[in-house]
């Protein structure tokens, strides 16, 4: 379920920020994204900063800690965390403002190779065991058609897992990845597999989307039956997300894409 985005930053929150970073000269609220109550660009004397925040009593406030922990390992791939403020009932993260634009996932887009390079770079990142991350096997436990399938998703790679175009910024010809709230641990091919669904939802045929994912080195090492199991789990996950949503909601498109991918994988097994 998406988190309600505030149309403006409460004045009390602005005061808490100013107590740490100095005067806030302007605020530009950002509409994109689903994980934060506050998401805005702040104009300060020394430049701009991007702030995202949740109330300390919000059920997903743990995502703030996750983003802060992961940031230490994503230099050059994600915006740098400049400061964190936990005061006035809020948990606030201030990141460097990268500017740029959201990635275009449509067929033929010149952004696609940039996204793939960022994904490949992430696959080479190693983290210490002190970061608390959910395992993909745990996250998929309610959606696997066979509990034995969960072992296929186990691994130590740092995964972003939320590859919606809003979370990828194209900055000077490079893809930068934001919003690490759902970062997890798992096998390396899961991120390109999740990208397949977003590509299909963005207009690609399933075979074309898989062809792009196959350019990721981890895809070649993936067992086809393991990917099949993940496609089944993703179809169930998106069906559960779309259930009860309003007709026309964006989740319907993702659900349709996940179903199309699972059907494509199933046809592979048809004699």
Secondary structure, DSSP 8 states (H G I E B T S, - for coil): ------SS--HHHHHHHHHHH--EEEEEE----SS-SEEEEEEETTEEEEEEEEETTSTTTHHHHHHHHHHTT-BTTB--EEEEEEETTEEEEEEE----EE---STT-THHHHHHHHHHHHHT----TTS--EEHHHHTTTT-SSGGGGGGG---EEE-----GGGEEEETTEEEE---TT-EEE-THHHHHHHHHHHHHTT--HHHHHHHHTTSHHHHTS-HHHHHHHHHHHHHHHHHHHTTS-TT-HHHHHHHHHHHHHHHHHHTT--
